[in-house]
Amino acid sequence: MIGFIKRAVLSSMALFLVSLTASAEDSIWTSFKKLSFDWNPVMDAIIQVESDGNPRAVSGNSVGVMQITPVLVKECNDILKKQKSNKRYTLDDRYSVEKSKEMFLLIQKYFNPENNVEKAIRSWNGGMKYSVKATNKYYKKVLAKMN
């Protein structure tokens, strides 16, 4: 009887370890896929639509190649604070192509972890609570620049 119990316990432990390994591999693969997603075509298309590539472009309170608002800079800094990062963006960082792209990627990683391109484009134009109808024209413009 003790031999049976030992085998049952060992079998259960083996199954548990296999499931942990599979979960860890799935988790690692999911993380890898998220890290390896290439947002460059989307960012490049947004840059063309927003500013035609002009890092000094200004339209109201939106500036830079991606036409970033002060509200978006604040949102990025709030995310960084929640992540316990010491990094912060300034309003002047909106004029930097590199930092503008970093802010885009931070927003996508935080609000769009599934890397949904449509959501990324529409939310860049209409915010996280965007209306599909209100963002249709923008969405089509960006897609056209991607093709």
C-alpha positions as CSV (number, residue, x, y, z in Angstrom):
1,M,0.0,0.0,0.0
2,I,2.8,2.4,0.9
3,G,4.4,1.7,-2.5
4,F,1.2,2.6,-4.3
5,I,0.9,5.9,-2.3
6,K,4.6,6.7,-3.1
7,R,4.0,6.1,-6.9
8,A,0.8,8.1,-6.8
9,V,2.5,11.0,-5.1
10,L,5.5,10.8,-7.4
11,S,3.2,10.7,-10.5
12,S,1.2,13.7,-9.2
13,M,4.5,15.6,-8.6
14,A,5.7,14.8,-12.1
15,L,2.5,16.0,-13.7
16,F,2.7,19.2,-11.6
17,L,6.3,19.8,-12.7
18,V,5.4,19.2,-16.4
19,S,2.5,21.6,-16.1
20,L,4.7,24.2,-14.5
21,T,7.3,23.8,-17.2
22,A,4.7,24.1,-19.9
23,S,3.3,27.2,-18.2
24,A,6.7,28.7,-17.9
25,E,7.5,28.0,-21.5
26,D,4.1,29.5,-22.6
27,S,4.8,32.5,-20.4
28,I,8.3,33.0,-21.8
29,W,7.0,32.5,-25.4
30,T,4.2,35.1,-24.8
31,S,6.7,37.5,-23.4
32,F,9.0,36.9,-26.3
33,K,6.2,37.5,-28.8
34,K,5.3,40.8,-27.0
35,L,8.9,41.9,-27.0
36,S,9.5,41.0,-30.6
37,F,6.4,42.7,-32.1
38,D,7.5,45.2,-34.7
39,W,5.6,48.5,-34.2
40,N,7.8,50.4,-36.7
41,P,5.4,50.2,-39.7
42,V,2.6,51.5,-37.5
43,M,4.7,54.3,-36.0
44,D,6.1,55.3,-39.4
45,A,2.6,55.5,-40.9
46,I,1.3,57.5,-37.9
47,I,4.3,59.9,-38.3
48,Q,3.4,60.4,-42.0
49,V,-0.2,61.1,-41.2
50,E,0.4,63.2,-38.2
51,S,3.3,65.5,-39.3
52,D,4.6,64.2,-42.6
53,G,7.8,63.4,-40.6
54,N,8.4,67.0,-39.3
55,P,9.7,66.8,-35.7
56,R,8.9,70.5,-35.2
57,A,5.3,70.2,-36.3
58,V,2.8,72.0,-34.1
59,S,-1.0,71.8,-34.1
60,G,-2.6,73.3,-31.0
61,N,-1.1,71.6,-28.0
62,S,0.0,68.6,-30.1
63,V,3.6,68.7,-31.2
64,G,6.3,66.6,-32.8
65,V,6.3,63.9,-35.4
66,M,3.6,61.9,-33.6
67,Q,1.6,65.0,-32.4
68,I,1.9,64.2,-28.8
69,T,-0.2,66.1,-26.3
70,P,0.7,67.1,-22.7
71,V,-2.0,64.7,-21.5
72,L,-0.1,61.8,-23.2
73,V,3.2,62.8,-21.6
74,K,1.5,62.9,-18.2
75,E,0.0,59.4,-18.9
76,C,3.4,58.0,-19.8
77,N,4.9,59.5,-16.6
78,D,2.1,58.0,-14.5
79,I,2.7,54.6,-16.1
80,L,6.5,54.9,-15.4
81,K,5.7,55.9,-11.8
82,K,3.4,52.8,-11.3
83,Q,6.3,50.7,-12.7
84,K,8.6,52.2,-10.1
85,S,10.8,53.6,-12.9
86,N,12.8,56.8,-12.3
87,K,12.5,57.8,-16.0
88,R,10.2,60.7,-16.8
89,Y,9.3,62.4,-20.1
90,T,9.2,66.2,-20.5
91,L,7.0,68.3,-22.8
92,D,10.2,69.0,-24.8
93,D,10.6,65.2,-25.4
94,R,7.7,65.4,-27.8
95,Y,10.0,67.1,-30.3
96,S,12.4,64.1,-30.2
97,V,11.5,61.3,-32.8
98,E,13.1,58.7,-30.6
99,K,11.4,59.7,-27.4
100,S,8.0,60.1,-29.2
101,K,8.4,56.5,-30.4
102,E,9.3,55.4,-26.8
103,M,6.1,57.0,-25.5
104,F,4.1,55.3,-28.2
105,L,5.6,52.0,-27.3
106,L,5.0,52.5,-23.6
107,I,1.4,53.3,-24.2
108,Q,1.0,50.2,-26.3
109,K,2.7,48.0,-23.8
110,Y,0.5,49.3,-21.0
111,F,-2.9,49.6,-22.7
112,N,-2.6,47.3,-25.7
113,P,-0.5,44.3,-24.5
114,E,-2.2,42.1,-27.1
115,N,-0.5,44.2,-29.8
116,N,-3.7,45.0,-31.6
117,V,-2.8,47.2,-34.5
118,E,-6.3,48.6,-35.1
119,K,-6.6,49.4,-31.4
120,A,-3.2,51.1,-31.5
121,I,-4.1,53.3,-34.5
122,R,-7.6,54.2,-33.3
123,S,-6.6,55.0,-29.7
124,W,-3.7,57.1,-30.9
125,N,-6.2,59.3,-32.6
126,G,-9.3,59.0,-30.3
127,G,-7.9,58.0,-26.9
128,M,-8.3,54.8,-25.1
129,K,-12.1,55.2,-25.2
130,Y,-12.2,55.9,-28.9
131,S,-15.2,55.7,-31.1
132,V,-14.8,53.5,-34.2
133,K,-17.0,55.8,-36.2
134,A,-15.0,58.9,-35.2
135,T,-11.6,57.3,-35.9
136,N,-12.5,55.6,-39.2
137,K,-11.0,58.3,-41.5
138,Y,-7.8,58.4,-39.4
139,Y,-7.6,54.6,-39.3
140,K,-7.9,54.4,-43.1
141,K,-5.3,57.1,-43.7
142,V,-2.8,55.3,-41.5
143,L,-3.5,51.9,-43.1
144,A,-3.0,53.5,-46.5
145,K,0.5,54.8,-45.4
146,M,1.3,51.3,-44.2
147,N,0.6,49.7,-47.6
